[in-house]
Amino acid sequence: MNTLKNGLAILTLGLAVTTSASSGLAQERGLHMSAARAAAIRDCSTRASKYLELAWGIVEIQVYRTCMAEHHQME
């Protein structure tokens, strides 16, 4: 039970780090991320982060995926 909760916390942290670092890494590597995609990732990560409890683990990723689809972005 604790392992799953820790895994979800790590996933959320990973999403947050990816969101904040993605534009810097993309620029460093000569890649471009649109402002719309960056905004979608921030919005969807925030929405999904509300579902960190053990019982909501599956809901968290589904909320993120649905949100990204609403923004017309790939996961």
Backbone bond lengths (Angstrom), bond angles and torsions (degrees), N, CA, C in turn:
res aa  C-N    CA-C-N  psi(-1)  N-CA   C-N-CA  omega(-1)  CA-C   N-CA-C  phi
1 M - - - 1.445 - - 1.524 110.15 -
2 N 1.318 118.07 -47.53 1.449 122.06 178.29 1.517 111.41 -63.92
3 T 1.334 117.06 -36.29 1.452 121.33 -179.41 1.523 110.83 -62.18
4 L 1.323 117.45 -42.90 1.457 121.20 179.22 1.524 110.59 -65.28
5 K 1.322 116.91 -42.42 1.462 120.42 179.39 1.529 110.13 -63.81
6 N 1.337 116.72 -41.02 1.458 120.39 177.50 1.524 110.61 -64.60
7 G 1.336 116.14 -39.08 1.456 120.57 178.45 1.520 111.60 -62.29
8 L 1.325 116.48 -40.70 1.462 120.56 178.30 1.526 110.93 -66.94
9 A 1.311 116.29 -38.58 1.465 119.92 177.67 1.523 110.15 -63.95
10 I 1.326 117.08 -40.33 1.462 121.36 178.86 1.528 109.95 -65.86
11 L 1.345 117.30 -40.93 1.460 121.19 177.50 1.515 110.61 -60.59
12 T 1.314 117.16 -45.20 1.459 121.24 -179.97 1.517 110.89 -64.09
13 L 1.325 116.58 -43.24 1.454 120.42 177.38 1.524 110.03 -61.66
14 G 1.319 116.11 -42.20 1.466 120.36 178.50 1.515 111.84 -60.83
15 L 1.336 116.58 -41.86 1.465 120.15 177.34 1.526 111.15 -63.27
16 A 1.313 116.27 -41.87 1.463 119.97 179.93 1.525 111.30 -65.07
17 V 1.326 116.35 -44.19 1.471 120.48 179.60 1.519 109.77 -65.02
18 T 1.316 116.48 -43.77 1.461 120.72 179.17 1.520 110.60 -60.55
19 T 1.314 115.96 -42.86 1.456 120.30 -179.37 1.518 111.18 -63.02
20 S 1.319 117.28 -46.58 1.458 119.78 -176.45 1.522 112.71 -75.52
21 A 1.316 117.33 -31.86 1.458 120.30 -175.95 1.518 113.73 -94.16
22 S 1.309 117.26 -15.38 1.464 119.86 -171.65 1.515 113.02 -61.18
23 S 1.318 117.88 -42.71 1.460 118.19 -178.09 1.526 110.98 -69.45
24 G 1.329 117.63 -37.66 1.464 120.50 177.54 1.514 111.81 -65.16
25 L 1.320 117.53 -44.26 1.464 121.47 177.90 1.517 111.11 -65.87
26 A 1.305 116.21 -40.47 1.461 120.12 -179.65 1.528 110.31 -62.72
27 Q 1.318 116.56 -43.80 1.464 119.97 179.22 1.521 110.51 -65.84
28 E 1.333 116.91 -40.60 1.464 121.19 179.85 1.523 110.84 -61.26
29 R 1.318 117.04 -35.91 1.462 121.76 -178.39 1.526 112.44 -92.43
30 G 1.313 116.72 6.82 1.456 119.96 178.97 1.519 113.59 77.44
31 L 1.323 117.72 17.71 1.448 122.26 179.04 1.519 109.06 -101.09
32 H 1.306 115.82 161.29 1.460 119.47 -179.24 1.527 109.82 -126.24
33 M 1.315 115.45 134.31 1.464 120.91 173.38 1.522 106.13 -115.48
34 S 1.310 115.36 127.97 1.463 118.77 -178.74 1.530 110.19 -65.51
35 A 1.300 113.85 154.56 1.467 119.38 177.26 1.522 110.12 -63.68
36 A 1.328 117.14 -33.58 1.461 120.86 179.14 1.525 110.86 -64.62
37 R 1.329 117.32 -41.74 1.468 120.47 179.24 1.526 110.62 -67.34
38 A 1.313 116.97 -44.21 1.468 120.41 179.17 1.526 110.53 -60.34
39 A 1.332 116.38 -41.87 1.468 120.56 178.71 1.528 110.43 -65.70
40 A 1.327 116.96 -40.23 1.467 120.90 179.22 1.520 110.67 -63.37
41 I 1.329 117.51 -43.48 1.468 120.87 179.66 1.526 110.32 -62.27
42 R 1.321 116.77 -44.47 1.473 119.80 178.56 1.525 110.76 -61.34
43 D 1.330 116.65 -48.41 1.468 121.42 -178.37 1.523 110.83 -61.38
44 C 1.317 117.00 -47.41 1.465 120.94 -175.75 1.532 111.77 -70.14
45 S 1.312 117.14 -35.71 1.465 119.96 176.39 1.520 110.71 -64.42
46 T 1.331 115.63 -39.42 1.462 120.22 178.12 1.525 110.67 -64.91
47 R 1.329 116.69 -45.36 1.466 120.33 179.02 1.533 110.95 -61.05
48 A 1.321 116.69 -45.94 1.463 121.04 -176.11 1.521 111.99 -69.91
49 S 1.321 117.70 -28.89 1.466 120.49 -176.35 1.522 113.07 -66.18
50 K 1.308 117.90 -12.31 1.461 121.65 178.87 1.525 112.19 -74.52
51 Y 1.326 117.68 -12.47 1.462 122.28 -174.08 1.524 111.53 -114.00
52 L 1.333 117.58 58.06 1.456 121.44 -176.72 1.520 114.30 -91.61
53 E 1.291 118.15 -12.52 1.460 120.39 -177.40 1.520 110.77 -66.04
54 L 1.303 115.21 156.03 1.461 122.24 -178.72 1.520 112.01 -50.48
55 A 1.298 117.28 -45.87 1.468 121.74 -177.06 1.524 112.36 -69.33
56 W 1.334 118.20 -17.88 1.454 121.56 -174.48 1.521 113.02 -106.39
57 G 1.312 118.98 10.06 1.459 122.06 -176.41 1.510 114.37 -54.86
58 I 1.326 117.25 -44.95 1.456 121.02 -179.75 1.525 109.80 -72.03
59 V 1.307 116.90 -35.76 1.459 121.05 -179.89 1.527 109.75 -62.67
60 E 1.327 116.99 -37.98 1.464 121.06 -178.23 1.528 111.54 -54.70
61 I 1.316 117.96 -51.53 1.467 120.42 -177.34 1.526 110.82 -71.05
62 Q 1.324 117.77 -33.47 1.461 120.04 178.36 1.533 111.06 -67.70
63 V 1.321 116.99 -38.42 1.462 120.84 176.76 1.526 109.50 -63.03
64 Y 1.337 116.31 -44.00 1.468 120.80 179.14 1.530 110.28 -61.40
65 R 1.329 117.32 -47.65 1.466 121.17 -178.73 1.530 111.44 -62.63
66 T 1.322 116.53 -44.23 1.463 120.84 179.48 1.517 110.73 -62.86
67 C 1.313 116.38 -43.16 1.457 121.65 179.36 1.531 110.75 -61.01
68 M 1.321 117.62 -46.03 1.464 121.00 179.66 1.527 110.35 -62.64
69 A 1.318 117.34 -38.44 1.465 120.72 177.00 1.527 110.72 -64.59
70 E 1.335 117.51 -39.35 1.462 121.16 176.89 1.528 111.62 -61.26
71 H 1.323 115.41 -32.12 1.480 121.10 178.32 1.536 111.54 -86.75
72 H 1.333 116.68 3.16 1.472 122.55 -178.03 1.525 112.04 58.60
73 Q 1.345 115.04 42.22 1.462 122.20 179.95 1.519 109.46 -122.72
74 M 1.331 115.87 150.35 1.460 120.00 172.36 1.516 108.03 -71.15
75 E 1.317 116.62 156.40 1.471 121.30 -178.88 1.487 111.90 -56.12
